[in-house]
């Protein structure tokens, strides 16, 4: 019997849309998604991907077989009966271990240079949900805060229809609640803070932000999308999945935190998902190599300790903790006398001054989820890495979360060069205890980085055009270590200073594997 491993919500894993319609509740038009499913097992994975339309009885299943390590990419055209205007969810099952991502974009103008008269270049990437829960937590809610709002996508992964109750904690004396319509198995519903009401039946006012808790009698998966409240052409999208019970811990990690690093700064949102009041502290460790501010290298920076009530969130601005031009990793710790469980989300934006000084930079913001200490392993899969592939570049941050130096970190880049399977392997690397390292433009690294043939622009056949290294620049990454690691992958246009195409930034968390494939 096949075991369901991942649920896909349009913006939780799988939102599948046609090019002919806007995705519900998001600004702009032409929303489109691709589902990326990786076999992380040592045997062939026979997968089934079932799409569920939210507004009709349409349901369709496609099947495929993936070799060990192979990445399968599935788009609306793979579903032969999918109706025009589809907006919905999906569930993928497999007889082997898999991991899944979704990349959602405004596809009409996101392929190539875009149309300057309709500059739709919003894009986001997020993980699929492998462990649905009866309770989902979201550390960040925005109700038209500085022109930004959040929309939530909640999927019923159970076998029976059920409703879900959303409780918004927005800093007022009373909570705001919303009960969804009945959700059929496999399907999803969409709502935002503006749908909720307080006990006096009043909606929240604009400018409110806080946290969200969603509960149901059935197992749920969910995704949050942050976007401009009103926008004719979509230029910004941030998305992460909701946190179920297994995603919380006393200690959580965020591999990439920035203060005006290449114009980008981070904001940390931490939610108390336990039943007692707690205190939260953010400890930051600068990159162990020189990249940006040399005074930041390997140094520690701590936030003030902040109290957080049950269910609520607290925010930290990295610019108040880190020196300027610094990139660091975060260890976030909850303390107190009762239940101490937290989850977190990281938002990263280009500063307004940087965008003013660099008017051709169209990348605005992105987000990712923190990782609980208990899920960290010595093996990480990063399914999608780009080396100037169609003017897209991926930077990867690896964070050693242990108190011991990791002295045997090996990074494998697995791809195809002119259709021929190829693996580039690093020499064993050292990551200091508690520290992060950055991997970026590895095709330009010195030969001493590599164990065996070096990845080079010449080997990839890179040219200085929009295609760059093309399909030769696409890789999956497998990292093995002697100490537990966590990671995040950040995709941006390349070159960043004068991009050849128009696209927003996007990033996703690496997958911790146990056992190793």
C-alpha positions in Angstrom: 0.0 0.0 0.0 1.3 3.4 -0.8 1.9 5.8 2.0 0.8 9.5 1.7 3.9 11.6 2.3 3.1 15.1 1.1 0.1 17.2 0.7 0.1 20.1 -1.7 -2.0 23.1 -1.3 -1.9 25.9 -3.8 0.6 27.5 -1.8 1.1 24.6 0.7 2.3 22.2 -1.7 0.8 22.2 -4.5 -1.2 24.8 -5.8 -1.8 24.0 -9.4 -3.2 26.8 -11.6 -3.7 27.3 -15.2 -2.2 30.3 -17.0 -5.5 31.7 -17.9 -6.7 32.8 -14.5 -5.5 34.6 -11.5 -5.0 32.6 -8.3 -7.8 33.4 -5.9 -7.0 36.2 -3.4 -3.7 37.1 -4.9 -3.2 40.3 -7.0 -2.3 40.2 -10.6 -3.0 37.6 -13.2 -1.5 34.5 -14.8 -0.6 32.6 -11.6 1.0 29.2 -12.4 2.7 26.6 -10.2 5.2 23.7 -10.7 5.4 20.8 -8.2 8.9 19.5 -7.7 9.1 16.0 -6.2 12.4 14.3 -5.3 13.0 10.7 -4.7 15.3 10.7 -1.6 15.3 6.9 -1.3 17.7 4.2 -2.5 15.0 2.5 -4.6 12.6 3.6 -7.4 9.7 5.8 -6.2 6.4 5.1 -7.8 4.4 8.2 -7.2 0.7 9.3 -7.6 -0.2 13.0 -7.7 -3.9 13.8 -7.3 -5.2 17.3 -7.9 -8.5 18.6 -6.3 -10.3 21.6 -7.6 -11.7 23.9 -4.9 -14.8 24.9 -6.8 -15.9 21.8 -8.7 -15.9 18.0 -8.5 -12.8 17.8 -10.7 -10.2 15.3 -9.4 -7.4 13.8 -11.4 -4.5 11.5 -10.7 -1.2 11.2 -12.6 1.5 8.6 -12.0 5.2 8.6 -12.5 8.3 6.6 -11.5 11.4 8.4 -10.2 14.9 6.9 -10.0 16.9 7.3 -6.7 17.8 11.0 -6.4 15.7 12.0 -9.4 13.7 15.2 -9.3 10.3 15.2 -11.1 8.7 18.5 -12.2 4.9 18.5 -12.7 2.9 21.4 -14.2 -0.8 22.0 -15.1 -0.3 20.6 -18.6 0.6 17.2 -17.1 -3.0 16.9 -16.0 -4.9 16.3 -19.3 -8.4 16.9 -17.9 -7.6 19.9 -15.7 -10.3 22.6 -16.3 -9.4 26.1 -17.3 -9.2 28.3 -14.2 -8.3 25.5 -11.9 -7.4 26.6 -8.3 -6.9 23.9 -5.8 -4.8 21.5 -3.9 -3.1 18.1 -4.3 -1.8 15.1 -2.5 1.2 13.1 -3.6 1.8 9.5 -2.4 4.7 7.1 -2.9 6.0 3.7 -2.1 9.5 5.3 -1.4 10.7 8.3 0.5 10.1 11.6 -1.2 10.3 15.3 -0.6 8.4 18.0 -2.4 8.5 21.7 -3.2 6.2 24.1 -5.1 7.2 27.1 -7.0 4.5 29.6 -7.8 4.9 32.5 -10.1 3.0 34.9 -12.4 4.1 32.8 -15.4 2.9 35.0 -18.3 5.6 37.6 -17.7 8.0 35.6 -15.6 9.4 33.7 -18.5 12.3 35.8 -19.9 12.6 39.5 -19.6 9.0 40.3 -18.8 6.8 43.1 -20.1 7.7 46.5 -18.8 4.0 47.6 -19.1 2.8 44.7 -17.0 5.7 44.0 -14.7 4.4 40.8 -13.0 7.5 39.1 -11.6 6.3 37.7 -8.2 7.5 34.2 -7.3 7.8 32.1 -4.2 9.0 28.5 -3.4 7.9 26.5 -0.3 8.0 23.0 1.1 5.2 20.5 0.9 3.7 19.3 4.2 4.9 15.9 5.2 3.2 15.7 8.6 -0.3 17.3 8.7 -1.8 18.1 12.1 -5.1 18.9 13.8 -3.5 22.2 14.8 -1.5 24.5 12.5 0.4 27.6 13.7 1.4 30.6 11.7 3.9 33.1 13.3 3.0 36.0 11.0 -0.4 37.6 10.1 -0.6 41.0 8.3 -3.9 42.8 7.7 -2.8 45.6 5.3 0.3 46.5 7.3 2.3 49.0 5.2 0.3 47.8 2.2 1.0 44.1 2.9 -1.5 41.4 3.7 -1.4 37.6 4.3 -3.7 35.0 2.8 -4.0 31.5 4.2 -4.7 28.2 2.3 -5.9 25.3 4.5 -6.3 21.8 3.1 -8.2 18.8 4.6 -5.9 15.8 4.4 -8.3 13.5 6.2 -10.9 11.1 4.9 -14.0 13.0 6.2 -15.3 16.5 5.5 -14.8 18.9 8.3 -14.7 22.6 9.2 -11.6 24.4 10.6 -11.5 27.2 13.1 -9.0 30.1 12.7 -8.0 32.2 15.7 -6.2 35.4 15.0 -4.2 37.0 17.8 -3.6 40.6 16.7 -2.7 42.4 19.9 -6.3 43.4 20.9 -8.1 42.5 24.1 -10.1 39.8 22.2 -9.2 37.3 19.6 -10.7 37.4 16.1 -12.1 34.1 14.9 -13.3 32.6 11.6 -14.9 29.2 11.0 -14.5 27.9 7.5 -17.2 26.2 5.4 -17.0 22.5 5.4 -13.9 21.3 3.6 -14.1 18.1 1.6 -11.3 15.5 1.8 -8.2 16.7 -0.2 -9.6 20.1 -0.9 -8.7 23.5 0.5 -10.3 26.8 1.6 -8.9 30.3 1.4 -9.3 33.1 4.0 -7.5 36.1 5.5 -7.6 38.2 8.7 -10.3 40.4 7.2 -12.7 37.4 7.3 -12.4 37.0 11.1 -14.5 38.8 13.7 -14.1 39.6 17.4 -16.9 38.7 20.0 -18.7 42.0 19.0 -18.7 40.9 15.3 -16.1 43.5 14.4 -13.4 42.8 11.8 -9.8 43.8 12.6 -8.7 47.2 11.5 -6.1 47.8 8.9 -2.5 47.9 10.2 -2.9 44.9 12.5 -0.4 42.1 12.6 0.1 39.1 14.9 -0.2 35.3 14.7 -2.8 32.6 13.7 -3.8 29.2 15.1 -6.0 26.9 13.0 -7.7 23.8 14.5 -9.9 21.0 13.2 -11.1 17.5 13.9 -9.2 16.3 10.8 -5.5 16.6 9.9 -4.7 19.8 8.1 -2.0 21.2 5.9 -1.6 24.9 5.2 0.4 27.6 3.6 0.5 31.4 4.0 1.2 33.9 1.2 2.2 37.5 1.9 1.6 40.0 -0.9 0.6 43.5 -1.6 -3.0 44.1 -0.4 -3.8 45.7 -3.7 -1.7 45.5 -6.9 -2.7 45.5 -10.5 0.4 43.5 -11.6 1.9 41.1 -9.0 5.5 42.1 -8.1 5.9 40.5 -4.7 5.1 37.1 -3.1 6.4 35.4 0.1 5.2 32.0 1.0 5.9 29.3 3.7 4.0 26.3 4.9 2.1 26.2 8.2 3.6 24.5 11.3 2.0 21.3 12.7 2.6 19.9 16.1 5.9 18.1 15.1 7.5 21.3 13.8 7.9 23.0 17.2 10.7 22.8 19.7 12.3 24.5 22.7 15.2 25.5 20.3 14.8 26.4 16.6 17.2 27.5 13.9 17.4 30.0 11.0 20.5 29.6 8.8 20.4 33.0 7.1 19.8 36.3 8.8 21.0 39.6 7.3 21.5 43.3 8.1 21.8 45.3 4.9 23.9 42.4 3.3 23.9 43.1 -0.4 21.0 45.4 0.3 18.9 42.8 2.2 17.7 42.7 5.8 15.9 40.1 7.8 12.9 40.1 10.2 12.4 37.2 12.7 8.9 36.2 13.8 8.7 33.7 16.7 5.4 32.2 17.9 4.8 30.6 21.3 2.8 27.5 20.4 2.7 26.1 23.9 0.2 26.7 26.7 2.3 28.9 29.0 4.0 32.3 28.8 7.7 32.0 27.9 10.7 34.2 27.2 12.5 34.1 23.8 16.1 35.0 23.0 17.8 35.2 19.5 21.5 34.4 19.3 23.3 35.1 16.1 26.6 33.9 14.8 28.3 35.6 11.8 29.6 33.7 8.8 32.9 31.9 9.5 34.4 33.3 6.3 34.8 36.9 5.1 31.7 37.9 3.2 30.6 41.4 3.8 31.6 43.1 7.1 34.9 41.4 8.3 34.2 42.4 11.9 31.1 40.1 11.8 33.0 36.9 10.9 32.4 34.3 13.6 31.2 36.7 16.2 28.1 36.3 18.4 25.3 38.7 18.8 22.3 38.3 21.2 18.9 40.0 21.2 17.2 41.1 24.5 15.1 38.4 26.1 11.4 39.0 25.3 8.3 37.6 26.9 5.6 36.0 24.7 2.1 34.9 25.8 0.7 31.6 24.7 -0.3 31.6 21.0 1.2 35.0 20.3 4.3 36.1 18.3 7.2 38.4 18.9 9.3 40.0 16.1 13.0 40.8 16.0 14.6 43.2 13.5 18.0 41.9 12.6 19.3 45.5 12.0 19.0 46.1 15.8 21.1 43.0 16.6 23.7 42.7 13.8 26.3 45.2 12.5 25.7 46.5 9.0 26.7 44.3 6.0 26.6 41.2 8.1 25.1 37.7 7.4 24.6 35.3 10.3 22.7 32.3 11.4 20.3 32.2 14.4 19.7 29.9 17.3 16.3 30.9 18.9 15.7 29.6 22.4 12.5 29.5 24.6 12.8 29.6 28.4 10.3 29.5 31.2 8.8 27.2 33.8 6.0 25.6 31.8 5.6 24.3 28.2 8.3 25.9 26.0 7.5 25.3 22.4 8.2 27.8 19.5 8.1 28.0 15.7 9.4 30.8 13.5 9.4 32.5 10.2 12.0 34.7 8.5 11.2 37.5 6.1 13.9 39.1 4.0 13.5 42.3 2.1 15.7 44.6 0.1 16.0 47.9 1.9 14.1 50.8 0.4 17.4 52.7 0.1 19.0 49.9 -1.8 16.1 49.7 -4.3 16.3 53.5 -4.7 20.0 53.3 -5.4 19.6 50.3 -7.7 16.5 50.9 -9.8 17.1 47.8 -12.0 16.8 45.5 -8.9 13.3 44.0 -9.2 13.7 41.5 -6.3 11.9 42.6 -3.3 11.3 40.0 -0.6 11.2 36.4 0.3 10.6 34.1 3.4 11.3 30.7 4.9 10.5 28.7 8.0 12.7 27.9 11.0 13.8 24.4 11.7 13.3 22.6 15.1 16.4 21.2 16.8 14.9 17.7 17.0 14.7 17.3 13.2 18.3 18.3 12.4 20.3 15.5 10.9 23.7 14.8 9.3 22.2 14.5 5.8 20.5 17.3 3.9 18.8 17.3 0.5 18.5 20.5 -1.5 16.5 19.5 -4.6 16.8 22.6 -6.7 20.1 24.5 -7.1 20.9 26.8 -10.0 24.2 28.0 -11.4 23.3 30.8 -13.7 20.5 28.7 -15.2 18.4 30.9 -17.3 19.7 33.9 -15.3 18.8 32.3 -11.9 21.4 31.7 -9.2 21.0 29.8 -5.9 22.9 30.6 -2.7 23.0 28.0 0.0 23.7 28.5 3.7 24.6 25.5 5.8 24.4 25.9 9.6 26.2 23.6 12.1 23.8 23.6 15.0 26.0 21.5 17.3 28.6 22.6 20.0 31.3 20.6 18.1 33.1 21.6 14.9 31.8 19.6 11.9 35.1 18.5 10.2 33.8 16.2 7.5 31.1 18.1 5.5 30.9 16.8 1.9 28.7 18.6 -0.6 27.6 16.7 -3.8 26.1 18.6 -6.8 24.1 16.1 -8.8 23.0 17.1 -12.3 23.3 16.4 -16.0 25.9 18.0 -18.3 24.6 17.9 -21.9 22.2 15.1 -20.8 25.0 13.0 -19.1 24.5 12.3 -15.4 27.3 14.2 -13.6 28.3 14.6 -9.9 30.7 17.3 -8.6 31.9 16.5 -5.1 33.6 18.9 -2.6 36.6 18.1 -0.5 35.6 17.6 3.2 34.8 21.0 4.6 34.9 22.3 8.2 32.0 24.3 9.7 32.7 25.6 13.2 30.4 24.9 16.0 27.2 26.9 15.8 28.4 28.7 12.6 27.1 29.0 9.0 28.9 28.8 5.7 27.7 30.2 2.4 27.9 28.4 -1.0 27.4 30.8 -4.0 28.6 30.6 -7.6 30.4 27.4 -6.9 31.3 27.0 -10.6 33.8 29.8 -10.0 35.4 28.1 -6.9 39.1 27.2 -7.0 40.0 23.7 -8.0 41.1 23.0 -4.4 37.5 23.1 -3.3 36.7 20.0 -5.4 37.5 16.3 -4.8 37.9 15.3 -8.4 36.9 17.3 -11.5 36.1 20.9 -10.8 32.8 22.5 -11.7 33.7 25.3 -14.0 31.8 27.6 -16.4 33.6 25.9 -19.3 32.5 22.5 -18.1 28.9 23.7 -17.9 29.1 25.4 -21.2 28.0 28.8 -19.7 27.6 31.8 -22.0 26.8 35.4 -21.1 23.2 35.3 -22.4 19.8 35.0 -20.8 20.2 31.2 -20.8 23.6 31.3 -19.0 24.5 27.7 -18.2 21.0 26.6 -19.2 20.0 23.1 -18.2 23.6 22.3 -17.4 23.4 24.7 -14.5 20.6 22.8 -12.7 21.6 20.6 -9.8 20.3 18.8 -6.7 22.5 18.9 -3.7 23.2 16.2 -1.1 25.2 17.2 2.0 26.6 14.7 4.5 28.2 15.7 7.7 29.6 14.4 11.0 27.5 16.9 12.9 23.8 17.9 12.5 23.1 20.7 10.1 20.2 22.8 8.8 20.1 24.8 5.6 18.3 27.2 3.4 18.5 27.8 -0.4 17.9 31.4 -1.7 17.2 31.8 -5.5 17.7 35.2 -7.1 18.3 36.6 -10.6 21.9 36.6 -11.9 23.9 38.8 -12.1 22.3 40.5 -9.1 23.6 44.0 -10.0 22.3 44.0 -13.5 19.9 41.1 -13.9 19.1 39.9 -17.4 15.5 39.1 -16.4 12.8 40.4 -14.1 11.9 38.1 -11.1 11.3 38.4 -7.4 13.4 36.5 -4.9 12.4 33.1 -3.5 13.9 30.6 -1.0 13.1 27.4 0.7 14.5 25.2 3.5 16.7 22.2 2.8 15.3 18.8 3.8 16.9 17.0 6.7 17.0 13.3 5.8 16.9 10.3 8.1 18.0 7.7 7.1 20.4 8.8 4.3 19.5 7.6 0.8 
